[in-house]
Amino acid sequence: MSFKEIFKKSRLILPYTEDEIRKEERIIDFAYFMYPYINRFNQAGIY
């Protein structure tokens, strides 16, 4: 189960407005996109 699926399930519990959900999803998408790069920086000792 991906983080996004967990987030979508937890969304039902959390009292979020649609705007906040979309903002949150954009942050999650960005984190997903950046993760391999951040990992690479970590290994190189840059980040």
N, C-alpha and C positions, 0 to 999 in steps of 0.2 A: 504494500500500500504506500503510495507516494505521499509526500508532504502535502501536495495540493489536494489530494483526496481527503486526507485528515482535516485539512483546513476547511474544505467544503462541508464536511460533516460537523465540525465544531462550529461552523458559521450559524447552524440552526440554534445552537445554545447561546452564542454570543449576541448581545443586543446591538448589532451593527446596522447602520444605515447603508443603503446601496452604494453611495459614494465612498464611504469608508471601506467597504468590501473591495471595491474596484481599486482603490488606492493600495490597499493591503496586497491584492493579487499582483499588482504591478511591481511592488517591492519584492514579492516572492519570485516572480518571473525573472527579475533582474538578478536576484541572488542565485537562482538556478543557472542563469547565463554566465555569471561571473565566477561561480564556484571553481571550475577547473583552472581558471587563470589565477585566482587567489591561492589555490593549492600549489601551483607552479611557482609563484612568488615565494611562498613559504619554503619550498624545497631549495630555492636558490638563495634563501636567507635575505630576500629584499623586503618582504612584507612582515 
